[in-house]
Amino acid sequence: MRKSLFLACLFTATLNTLAQTPKQQVRQYWQKNQTQLIEEYRNFLRIPNVSADSANIRKNAAFIMQMMQQRGIPAQLLEGTAPGTSPAVFGEINTPGATKTLIFYAHYDGQPVNPKQWTGGLQPFDPVFITAPVEQGGTIVSTYKPGDAIDPNWRLTGRGSADDKAGVMTILNAYDALVKSGIKPTVNVKFFFEGEEEVGSTHLADIFRKHRSKLASDLWIIADGPRHVSGKKLVSFGVRGDVNMHLTVFGPKRPLHSGNYGNWAPNPAQRMVSLLASMKDDEGKVLVKGYYDDVTPLTASEKRAIANLPDMEPALKKELGIAKPDGGGASFANLMMVPTLNINGIQAANVGAMAGNIIPTKAEAVLDLRLVSGNTVQRQTDRILNHIRNRGYHILDRDPTDVERQQYDRLIKVSSKTGYNAQRTPMDLPIAQLVVNAVQSTEAEPIVLSPSSGGSLPLYVFEQELNARVVTVPVVNYDNNQHAENENMRVGYLWDGIETMAAIMLLK
Amino acid sequence: MRKSLFLACLFTATLNTLAQTPKQQVRQYWQKNQTQLIEEYRNFLRIPNVSADSANIRKNAAFIMQMMQQRGIPAQLLEGTAPGTSPAVFGEINTPGATKTLIFYAHYDGQPVNPKQWTGGLQPFDPVFITAPVEQGGTIVSTYKPGDAIDPNWRLTGRGSADDKAGVMTILNAYDALVKSGIKPTVNVKFFFEGEEEVGSTHLADIFRKHRSKLASDLWIIADGPRHVSGKKLVSFGVRGDVNMHLTVFGPKRPLHSGNYGNWAPNPAQRMVSLLASMKDDEGKVLVKGYYDDVTPLTASEKRAIANLPDMEPALKKELGIAKPDGGGASFANLMMVPTLNINGIQAANVGAMAGNIIPTKAEAVLDLRLVSGNTVQRQTDRILNHIRNRGYHILDRDPTDVERQQYDRLIKVSSKTGYNAQRTPMDLPIAQLVVNAVQSTEAEPIVLSPSSGGSLPLYVFEQELNARVVTVPVVNYDNNQHAENENMRVGYLWDGIETMAAIMLLK
């Protein structure tokens, strides 16, 4: 390029920059680079990312390192202590003069896939555009080729497209948009991309402890989960905790002919239904003693936020085919602020064509307990155990011996997976308020502020190990088929997410 | 053979005959012919007999015809009206001067098999001897070759070995034992071997109607089911009726994240457990209104028979690992005389490693209702339907429409397969008493008389279509793994069964 042309170009670029707000410049960035951003995202999605698939998980980590280096972010792997730990990918950009440090979090691993369950021609690791969710009649945009215009209502498909490679892409491209537009972040920016979130963040505490010195911050920004059901942008200040309990009620040692033994041999399925029925009333209220006792009352700002949440119940009832919700008339939002007791699954013998006229040998059920502030995993599971004991059961952590079968009328095996407590960040925390302002600055309509999402993330680990503060800023559509077949992300929300994360990097 | 030797042999045979009771002669028959009887039985068991396998079912029927013809019994197939009906095999021997006619019934079809479930080296259609049930540590008698001595405690394995080719073999060989010993039955003997019992005797009524003229009798002898649990011989005067109900409770139209919707979206598994729990108390008593109302009271002879039944409860409790049976202290035998409500199976979503943190879309259960004298299928299923309705459910016979989902809070699909009523023969029926005497004549110890077995057979069809009387005289061991893998028959009971059936053919 000749020097005069170079100067002219520089002049034009500077003029453009001067004429535009950072928000406009970020928008221009993604508008100009749509094809390239999408193709890079598709390459990312082509690398299988099931958490247990260590070899591919490391390929994903390497791909992220490469994307970071291309954007001028020095990247490194944070390894855990235990062999087989999937690494976190870490990077750090210091902003001279900045007084605050934000760490942006996303995870790059995904849930298991069963390709046979994917429909409409979709495959878990062959990302394509669809016109709408397959379940709503969407079809593959088969004519699309790179360079074509991209409809923001299209969905990009594939495992991780929503949960949570979208988080990685919006964070890295927000930073890139600023740098390429010549805008400096107002804060020190750190990047932390986890590789084990979908298997319970087993080694996250270990990675935190081992690399604590790198991870100092004023606030973590968690880019995970869906936007509000209304489609509005959301800042969430907490999550419910979570623990599973697996129950097995034992019956006769071998399956019995239901005629030759019926009325005499106790049926473990009947006992299981009786036990589970005793735990909740017909409106979904938990009857287990003390279950709601230690719930921390909502603060004034939490109550205010809940009152301001959009009312999605009429739309949800219609979409989901629900005539009358549980909860005895309490609002959806308020019901997310109390602990749950949910039957994830129940099984004894067979149903349908495989059913036989038998008394089964056992009945199994899996319970999911969501916890709120004030609850602990220990106390909440103890309450369930006490309830079971009070119903006459002898509780084991393994199958019964013959002697125990003779000794105890009611035998149950209970095992709990490691769970975690709820986490909540005070809604009036000043730096969190700055994040709210930043996200609000990208939208004309009021964004949604939620004291806690109904779902769970192990955010307690952040508080416990790092004494850190956390808020969640989701980017993807709520109907993204997260954890299931046909996972997808609405493309317009990818662009929105880049704008949101860039605004947070510029918080004032 | 030279004439003098022939005469000498004849003389010896006659002397033997003169010196022996018919019972002894029948015993001598099976003792002399063990190898041949077992090899013929094994050839029979090698022909697959799963009810739905029409081609092989007809090969079984042909094999039976051949066995009958070899024994001098003119045999024919009784075909049904509908195409695809498996035929019954029929034969008839008139005894000059006889005033009574007995029809001996067994069925030659068997339950489906899953060869992968068979253990200890056993295969469904490759009959071998085992030293004891595989589940009790029995192993294949690999050294056995035809001609070797056969231990009566050995089991002969294979689908149908117990249920119910054993019935066919004992009936035909009992008749043969008499004929070969030069003994005439005291009754006219008819033979009826069904080919569709394991699929609900779908066309039995049709075959009865079509061939009614051939099937006149004073009594049917049903050679099916196991001997008493005590090992004693049994004459049973009735069966419970049976009907299944399939229930599906509906939840949200798609599986929901248990965190994001928990406490708000009704869980169909919770509703199903609540519904099923409401049907029975903790001791197994059915709480459905009127469930026990129309039970016919036991007659004096039935009560007496029940009081005389051997008490197997201590042994059963130990074997099955049951500390306290249902029934509030009522005896096993009395509990078989009242209707049941059994959960055959229940399922919603998944348990174990496949369980997800979701609110399932539906919960399914299969109920088995056993009926006793006085009950009808219609009234008993109506009571269940009323109970469900009184719990607030709108009942459908198909999946709900979107409009119905909006309209009704509680939706359930209920389908009932065709069932049948109980059947009971009066215990003091004179000809049945003659049968009891005949069976008792083969044993030193008192045999067991039961007013009704706990299990079910469509014996009501015999009464309804033929105005017939029926008693059941089982021949096989109770631990025969009927309907399941590793089916087997204790060889000693084959010999016992031949003696029993022969004694009945000689009833006085």
Interface residues (C-beta under 8 A of the other chain):
Chain A: E135 R240 D242 N244 H246 F250 P252 K253 R254 P255 L256 H257 S258 G259 N260 Y261 G262 N263 W264 A265 P266 N267 A269 Q270 M272 V273 S274 L276 A277 S278 K280 D282 G284 K317 K318 E319 L320 G321 I322 A323 K324 P325 D326 G327 F332 L335 M336 V338 T340 N342 I343 N344 G345 I346 Q347 A348 A349 N350 V351 G352 M354 A355 G356 N357 I358 I359 P360 A363 E364 A365 V366 D368 R370 P400 D402 R405 Q406 Q407 Y408 D409 S453 G454 G455 S456 Q482 H483 A484
Chain B: E135 R240 D242 N244 H246 F250 P252 K253 R254 P255 L256 H257 S258 G259 N260 Y261 G262 N263 W264 A265 P266 N267 A269 Q270 M272 V273 S274 L276 A277 S278 K280 D282 G284 K317 K318 E319 L320 G321 I322 A323 K324 P325 D326 G327 F332 L335 M336 V338 T340 N342 I343 N344 G345 I346 Q347 A348 A349 N350 V351 G352 M354 A355 G356 N357 I358 I359 P360 A363 E364 A365 V366 D368 R370 P400 D402 R405 Q406 Q407 Y408 D409 S453 G454 G455 S456 Q482 H483 A484
